[in-house]
Amino acid sequence: MNETSIYDVAVIGGGHNGLTCACYLAKAGLRVVVLERRHIVGGAVCTEDDLIPGYKIDVGSSAHIMIHLTPVVRELELEKFGLEYIDCDPFAFAPVGEGEAVYFWRDVERTCESIARFNPTDADAYRRFVREWGEFNEGVFEAFLKPPTMLNLGRHMIFRRTKTKTDPAEMTRKIFAPYGQIARETFQHEGLRAALVWLAAQSGPPPTMAATGDFLGWHSMIHRSGVKRPRGGSGALTQALAKCLEHHGGEVRVSAEVERIDVNNNRAAGITLVGGEKIAARRIISNAHVQTTFLKLISAENLPGNLAARVRAVRVGNGFGMIVRCAVAELPDYRAAPSGGRASDCHQGLQLLCPSTEYLERAYADYLRGRPSEKPAALAMTFSAVDPTLAPAGRHTLFIWGQYYPYQLANNESWDDIAGREADKLINVVNEYAPNVRASILDRFIQTPLDLERRLGLLRGNVMHVEMDIDQMFLYRPLPELATYRTPIENLYLTGASTHPGGGVFAASGRNTAHVVLADVNSRSVAGWLRRGFARKQRA
């Protein structure tokens, strides 16, 4: 085969981590191609304009938070490729009682003022909470931006010096406690507890699960990152990444579904697309789900040792959420923040609709029985209030995420049969807080856990790929032998939400993987240079 027809790197999957990884590699001078199964790049960070005519509808993540704690946007100069972020401040709003609400602003003191209106003691507690957990999570985040080796975890998380006089033993206890318990210990007002607990639940684990304390503590970092939206929809990020990749000489191919990764003698040798086309590449990076990568794209006989069994045992879970994307005539008119359906502070960011921790726990109990929650917790988002390009003039978008919803249902029910019923139920929850919502809906697009799997390749509807439990995080995500992005198959790498640091609009995994690949490329180049030098010396 002609050397010019061989890519240095082929990336399977055009999600934001795959594209991020590809951009760094192309920027470093490698010849890179990204292969995307769908007709559009983005994966779970994608916006489409043909789902509801006249509206731009996200099909995956909508709020961009953690990527703003990374240097990705700056390092890849994504503004040059059309990316413009809108700051949503306040970043969250939550009704906390009859006619009362809390607003979470980027500014901690302004947030404390909001809390003090209904509980001054909790305002002081919140200030301490943000300071204590924020300092701890600075170290966690530094660890997120590197491969999860014992050295990196120890340096940034375990042996890191802190400014505040936090008792290390007490902090360790909080980390290993359930986040619902930490909320009860820290705050008095149940409405405030519920808002923070519901935000912590977005990664899946319930408030009663052990070793989830930092799911609550992570809230402190949003005061640093904010909640932001790309103008034009969530997919504007991945569109900018694709343009960045092409600018640096990389290629993006859509409607290019991978049938298999070709492996010879435990070495990834290339890719075969559906239809038979062969793609030759020196290195292959899979941005697909870990189980898709190793149980579908690679033949079992090509997996070393007991890798197939270990990958099969990775806990994907049973889904946990669904979303209804609505076109609406007006914005929610919340009882706790009357606005007449017009844009107000409450519509800027995340609208947290969960009255109590017990309410969320009951929703999870329904889920454990294989049933959709009778009373789901709802997270409403109305980003057309800050970005008019998403909807026709005078109209708006309303996205409603709810938990908990199992992928595999009890009682022989089918998601295709009950999707409408469950969408109505979720809309009714929002309508209890904003009575104009149900009547304002013009059209809707429903995504059940099954729909998330079908459209986006999110197995069993888990938007985090695999469960975010402590034994599947850091150097155990998804398995120790896959945690640092290299795999037991030579020249094959794994990136994306299946790997450290996990799901969400983050891009850290893609960036980390690129650095690992470049280190391997450079070490091999040095080794080759030394071998050639030694051979010349021997001939002399």
C-alpha positions in Angstrom: 0.0 0.0 0.0 1.2 3.5 -0.9 2.5 5.3 2.3 0.5 8.4 1.3 -2.8 6.5 1.6 -2.1 5.5 5.2 -3.4 7.8 7.9 -1.3 8.4 11.0 -4.5 8.2 13.1 -8.1 7.1 12.4 -10.6 8.1 15.1 -13.8 6.1 15.3 -16.7 8.4 16.3 -17.2 12.1 15.8 -18.3 13.0 19.3 -16.7 15.9 21.1 -14.0 13.8 22.7 -13.1 12.1 19.4 -13.0 15.5 17.6 -11.0 17.1 20.4 -8.4 14.3 20.3 -8.2 14.5 16.5 -7.7 18.3 16.6 -4.7 18.1 18.9 -3.2 15.3 16.8 -3.7 17.2 13.5 -2.4 20.4 15.0 0.8 18.4 16.0 1.2 17.5 12.3 -0.3 14.0 12.1 -2.6 12.9 9.2 -5.9 12.3 10.9 -9.4 11.1 9.8 -12.5 11.0 11.9 -15.2 8.4 11.0 -18.7 9.2 12.1 -21.6 6.8 11.7 -24.3 9.5 11.5 -24.9 12.1 8.9 -23.7 14.8 11.2 -20.8 15.1 13.6 -21.2 15.7 17.3 -22.4 12.4 18.9 -24.1 13.5 22.1 -23.1 17.1 21.5 -25.2 17.8 18.4 -27.9 20.2 17.3 -30.3 19.4 14.5 -32.8 21.7 12.7 -35.1 19.2 11.1 -36.6 17.6 14.2 -39.1 20.4 14.8 -39.4 22.7 11.8 -38.0 26.2 12.5 -36.3 25.2 15.8 -32.7 24.1 16.6 -33.0 21.1 18.8 -30.2 19.5 20.8 -30.2 15.7 20.7 -27.7 15.2 23.6 -26.1 17.5 26.1 -27.3 21.1 26.3 -25.5 22.8 29.2 -21.7 23.2 28.8 -20.0 23.3 32.2 -16.8 21.4 32.7 -15.2 22.2 29.4 -14.8 25.7 30.7 -12.5 24.4 33.4 -10.2 23.0 30.7 -7.9 24.9 28.3 -9.4 23.2 25.3 -11.4 26.1 23.8 -8.3 28.4 24.2 -5.7 25.9 23.0 -7.6 25.0 19.9 -8.6 28.6 19.3 -12.2 27.5 18.7 -13.6 31.1 18.5 -11.7 31.4 15.2 -13.9 28.6 13.9 -17.2 30.2 14.8 -17.7 29.1 18.4 -19.3 31.8 20.6 -20.3 31.0 24.2 -23.1 32.7 26.0 -22.8 33.0 29.8 -26.0 31.9 31.6 -26.1 33.8 34.9 -27.7 32.9 37.2 -26.6 29.4 36.2 -29.5 27.7 38.1 -32.8 28.5 39.7 -34.9 26.4 42.0 -38.3 26.9 43.7 -37.7 26.1 47.3 -41.2 26.7 48.9 -44.4 28.6 48.4 -43.4 31.7 46.5 -39.8 31.3 47.3 -36.8 30.5 45.1 -33.0 30.3 45.2 -30.9 31.7 42.4 -27.4 30.3 42.0 -25.1 33.1 40.5 -21.5 32.8 39.4 -20.8 35.2 42.2 -20.9 33.3 45.5 -21.9 36.3 47.6 -24.8 37.1 45.4 -25.9 33.4 45.7 -25.6 33.7 49.5 -27.8 36.8 49.4 -30.5 34.8 47.6 -30.3 32.0 50.2 -30.3 34.4 53.1 -33.8 35.7 52.1 -35.2 32.4 53.4 -32.5 31.0 55.7 -29.5 33.1 56.8 -27.8 30.2 58.5 -27.8 28.2 55.3 -26.3 31.3 53.5 -23.3 31.1 55.8 -23.1 27.3 55.4 -23.2 27.6 51.7 -20.3 30.1 51.7 -18.2 27.6 53.7 -19.4 24.7 51.5 -18.2 26.4 48.3 -14.8 27.3 49.9 -14.1 23.9 51.3 -15.2 21.8 48.4 -13.9 24.2 45.8 -10.4 23.9 47.2 -10.6 20.1 47.3 -11.9 20.0 43.7 -9.1 22.2 42.4 -6.9 19.1 42.9 -9.5 16.7 41.5 -9.7 18.8 38.4 -5.9 18.9 38.0 -6.1 15.1 38.1 -8.9 15.1 35.5 -6.5 16.8 33.0 -4.0 14.0 33.2 -4.1 10.2 32.7 -5.3 8.6 36.0 -2.0 7.1 37.2 -1.3 6.6 40.9 1.4 9.3 40.7 -1.0 11.9 39.2 -3.8 11.0 41.6 -1.5 11.1 44.6 0.1 14.4 43.6 -3.1 16.3 42.9 -5.6 14.8 45.2 -4.1 12.9 48.2 -0.9 14.8 49.0 -1.9 18.2 47.8 -1.5 21.1 50.2 -4.6 23.2 50.9 -5.0 26.7 52.2 -8.0 26.1 54.4 -7.8 24.3 57.7 -9.9 21.3 56.6 -9.5 18.2 58.7 -8.2 15.5 56.1 -10.0 12.7 58.0 -13.3 14.6 58.0 -13.0 15.4 54.3 -12.3 11.8 53.5 -15.4 10.8 55.5 -17.5 13.3 53.4 -16.1 12.0 50.2 -17.1 8.4 51.0 -20.5 9.3 52.4 -23.7 9.4 50.3 -24.3 12.9 48.8 -27.8 13.0 50.2 -26.3 12.6 53.7 -23.8 15.4 53.1 -26.7 17.7 52.0 -28.6 17.0 55.2 -25.6 17.5 57.4 -24.7 20.8 55.7 -28.0 22.7 55.2 -31.2 23.2 57.1 -33.7 24.1 54.4 -35.1 21.2 52.6 -35.7 23.2 49.4 -32.0 24.1 49.2 -31.0 20.6 50.0 -33.2 19.3 47.2 -31.9 21.7 44.6 -28.3 20.7 45.3 -29.1 17.0 45.5 -31.0 17.1 42.2 -28.0 18.8 40.6 -25.7 16.1 42.0 -27.9 13.4 40.6 -27.3 14.4 37.0 -24.5 11.8 36.7 -26.9 9.0 37.7 -26.1 7.7 41.2 -28.9 8.2 43.8 -28.6 10.3 47.0 -28.2 7.2 49.1 -25.2 5.7 47.3 -22.0 5.5 49.3 -18.8 7.3 48.1 -20.6 10.0 46.2 -20.0 13.0 48.5 -18.1 14.9 45.9 -21.1 14.7 43.5 -22.6 17.3 45.8 -19.3 19.0 46.4 -18.6 19.4 42.7 -21.3 22.1 42.7 -18.7 24.4 44.1 -16.8 24.3 40.7 -19.8 25.7 38.8 -19.1 29.1 40.4 -15.8 29.0 38.5 -16.9 27.5 35.2 -20.4 28.8 35.0 -23.1 27.3 32.8 -22.6 28.3 29.2 -24.3 27.7 25.8 -22.8 27.9 22.4 -24.7 30.4 20.2 -26.7 28.3 17.8 -27.0 25.2 19.9 -24.9 22.7 21.7 -23.7 21.3 18.4 -21.9 24.5 17.6 -19.0 23.2 19.7 -18.6 20.1 17.6 -19.0 22.0 14.4 -16.2 24.3 15.5 -14.1 21.3 16.4 -14.7 19.8 12.9 -13.6 23.1 11.2 -10.6 23.3 13.4 -9.6 19.7 12.4 -10.0 20.5 8.7 -8.0 23.7 9.1 -5.1 21.6 10.4 -5.3 19.2 7.6 -7.5 16.5 9.1 -10.5 14.9 7.5 -14.1 14.3 8.8 -16.2 11.6 7.1 -19.9 11.4 8.0 -22.1 8.4 7.2 -19.0 6.3 7.6 -20.1 3.5 9.9 -17.3 1.2 11.1 -18.0 -2.5 10.8 -14.8 -3.8 12.5 -11.4 -2.9 13.7 -8.9 -5.2 11.9 -6.4 -6.8 14.3 -3.4 -8.9 13.3 -1.1 -10.5 15.8 -2.5 -8.3 18.6 -1.9 -5.1 16.6 -4.6 -2.8 15.2 -4.0 -2.8 11.5 -6.9 -0.8 10.1 -10.6 -0.3 9.9 -13.3 -1.9 7.6 -16.4 0.3 7.0 -19.9 -1.1 6.5 -19.8 -1.7 2.7 -16.3 -3.0 2.7 -14.1 0.0 2.3 -10.7 -0.3 4.1 -9.1 2.5 6.0 -5.4 2.0 6.7 -4.0 3.8 9.8 -0.9 3.4 12.0 -3.0 4.1 15.1 -6.7 3.8 15.8 -8.6 5.7 18.5 -12.1 4.5 19.4 -14.4 7.2 20.8 -17.2 4.6 20.8 -18.6 3.0 24.0 -16.1 0.5 25.6 -18.4 -2.4 25.0 -19.1 -1.4 21.4 -15.4 -1.2 20.8 -14.3 -4.5 22.3 -17.5 -6.6 21.9 -18.8 -5.5 18.6 -16.0 -3.9 16.5 -13.3 -6.5 17.4 -13.7 -10.3 16.9 -13.5 -12.2 20.2 -10.6 -14.3 18.9 -8.6 -11.1 18.6 -9.0 -10.0 22.2 -6.1 -11.0 24.5 -6.6 -13.0 27.7 -9.9 -12.5 29.5 -10.4 -9.0 28.2 -13.8 -9.8 26.6 -15.2 -11.1 29.9 -13.9 -8.2 31.8 -15.3 -5.6 29.3 -18.7 -7.5 29.4 -18.7 -7.1 33.2 -18.3 -3.3 33.1 -21.5 -2.0 34.6 -23.5 0.1 32.1 -26.6 0.1 34.2 -30.2 0.4 33.2 -30.4 3.9 31.8 -31.5 6.6 34.2 -33.1 9.5 32.3 -35.3 10.7 29.4 -35.8 14.1 27.8 -38.6 15.9 26.1 -37.6 18.7 23.7 -40.5 21.1 23.2 -41.3 24.1 21.0 -43.4 26.5 23.1 -45.4 29.7 22.5 -44.0 31.2 25.7 -41.5 30.6 28.5 -42.6 28.9 31.8 -44.3 31.3 34.1 -43.1 30.0 37.5 -45.2 30.6 40.6 -42.0 31.2 42.5 -40.8 33.8 39.9 -43.7 35.3 38.0 -42.7 36.7 34.6 -45.8 36.5 32.4 -44.0 33.9 30.2 -41.3 36.4 29.2 -37.6 36.0 29.7 -36.4 36.5 33.2 -33.5 35.5 35.4 -35.1 32.2 36.2 -34.9 31.2 32.5 -31.2 31.8 32.1 -29.8 28.5 33.2 -30.8 25.2 34.8 -34.3 25.1 36.3 -34.2 22.6 39.2 -37.6 21.2 39.9 -37.4 18.7 42.8 -39.2 19.5 46.1 -37.2 17.3 48.5 -34.5 14.7 48.7 -37.1 12.1 49.7 -39.0 12.9 46.5 -35.9 12.0 44.4 -35.4 8.9 46.5 -38.9 7.8 45.7 -38.4 8.3 42.0 -35.3 6.1 42.3 -37.2 3.4 44.1 -39.7 3.3 41.2 -36.8 2.9 38.8 -35.3 0.0 40.8 -38.6 -1.8 40.3 -38.2 -1.4 36.5 -40.9 1.3 36.3 -40.7 4.9 35.1 -40.8 7.2 38.1 -44.4 8.1 39.0 -43.3 11.5 40.1 -40.0 12.2 38.3 -37.6 15.0 39.2 -37.4 17.5 36.3 -34.6 19.8 35.0 -36.0 22.4 32.6 -33.8 24.4 30.2 -35.0 27.4 28.1 -31.9 28.5 26.3 -33.8 30.4 23.7 -34.2 33.0 26.4 -30.5 33.8 26.0 -30.1 32.7 22.4 -33.0 33.9 20.0 -31.4 32.0 17.1 -32.9 28.7 18.5 -36.5 29.5 17.7 -38.7 31.6 15.5 -39.4 35.2 16.6 -41.8 35.2 19.6 -41.3 31.4 20.2 -39.1 29.4 22.5 -37.5 26.0 23.2 -38.1 24.1 26.4 -36.1 21.0 27.1 -37.1 18.8 30.1 -34.8 16.2 31.4 -36.2 13.7 34.0 -35.1 11.0 36.3 -35.4 8.1 36.9 -36.3 6.1 33.8 -35.1 2.5 33.3 -34.0 1.3 29.9 -35.3 -2.2 30.6 -38.9 -2.0 31.7 -40.9 -4.3 34.0 -44.4 -5.7 33.2 -43.4 -6.4 29.5 -43.8 -2.7 28.7 -42.1 -1.2 25.6 -40.6 2.3 25.4 -42.1 2.7 21.9 -45.6 2.2 23.4 -45.2 4.3 26.6 -43.0 7.2 25.4 -45.9 9.6 24.9 -47.4 8.7 28.3 -44.1 9.3 30.1 -43.5 12.6 28.2 -46.9 13.8 29.4 -46.1 12.9 32.9 -42.8 14.8 32.8 -44.5 17.9 31.3 -47.1 17.7 34.1 -44.3 18.0 36.7 -43.1 21.2 35.2 -46.7 22.4 34.8 -47.1 22.1 38.6 -44.4 24.8 39.0 -45.4 26.9 35.9 -49.1 26.4 35.1 -48.8 27.8 31.6 -46.4 25.2 30.3 -48.8 22.4 29.1 -51.0 24.8 27.1 -47.9 26.5 25.5 -46.5 23.4 23.9 -46.6 23.6 20.1 -44.6 20.4 19.2 -42.2 18.0 20.9 -39.5 15.5 20.3 -39.1 12.7 22.8 -35.9 10.8 23.7 -36.4 7.8 25.9 -33.5 5.7 27.1 -34.1 3.4 24.1 -34.0 6.4 21.7 -30.7 7.6 23.2 -29.3 4.2 22.4 -30.7 4.0 18.9 -29.7 7.6 17.8 -26.5 8.2 19.7 -25.1 4.8 20.5 -25.5 5.3 24.2 -25.8 1.7 25.3 -28.9 1.1 27.5 -29.5 4.8 27.4 -26.7 5.7 29.8 -25.5 9.2 28.9 -22.3 8.6 30.9 -21.5 5.4 28.9 -20.8 3.4 32.1 -21.9 3.9 35.6 -20.2 6.7 37.6 -19.6 4.6 40.7 -16.3 4.9 42.6 -15.0 1.5 41.4 -15.5 2.7 37.8 -13.8 6.1 38.2 -10.2 7.4 37.9 -7.8 4.5 37.4 -10.6 2.0 37.3 -12.5 3.7 34.4 -13.6 1.5 32.7 -11.0 -1.1 33.7 -7.4 -0.7 35.0 -5.9 -2.0 31.8 -7.8 0.6 29.8 -7.7 3.5 32.1 -4.8 5.4 30.7 -6.3 5.3 27.1 -3.9 2.7 25.8 -5.3 -0.8 25.4 -3.8 -4.3 25.4 -4.0 -4.3 21.6 -1.0 -2.5 20.2 -1.8 0.8 18.4 -5.4 0.9 19.7 -6.5 3.6 22.1 -9.8 4.3 23.8 -11.2 7.8 24.5 -14.5 9.3 25.4 -17.0 9.0 28.3 -16.1 5.4 28.9 -12.7 6.6 30.1 -11.4 9.0 32.8 -12.7 11.4 33.8 -16.2 10.3 32.5 -19.2 11.8 30.9 -20.5 15.4 30.3 -19.3 18.1 27.9 -15.8 17.9 29.2 -13.3 17.2 26.4 -10.7 16.2 29.0 -10.6 12.6 27.9 -10.0 13.6 24.2 -7.2 16.0 25.2 -5.6 13.4 27.6 -5.7 10.7 24.9 -4.1 13.0 22.3 -1.2 13.6 24.7 -0.8 9.9 25.3 -0.8 9.2 21.6 1.7 12.0 20.9 4.0 10.6 23.6 3.9 7.2 22.0 4.6 8.7 18.5 7.5 10.7 19.8 9.0 7.8 21.9 8.9 5.6 18.8 10.5 8.3 16.7 13.3 8.7 19.2 13.7 4.9 19.4 13.8 4.7 15.6 16.4 7.5 15.5 18.6 5.6 18.0 18.2 2.3 16.1 19.2 4.0 12.8 22.1 5.7 14.5 23.3 2.4 16.0 23.0 0.7 12.6 25.1 3.4 10.9 27.7 3.0 13.6 27.8 -0.8 13.2 28.3 -0.4 9.4 31.1 2.0 9.9 
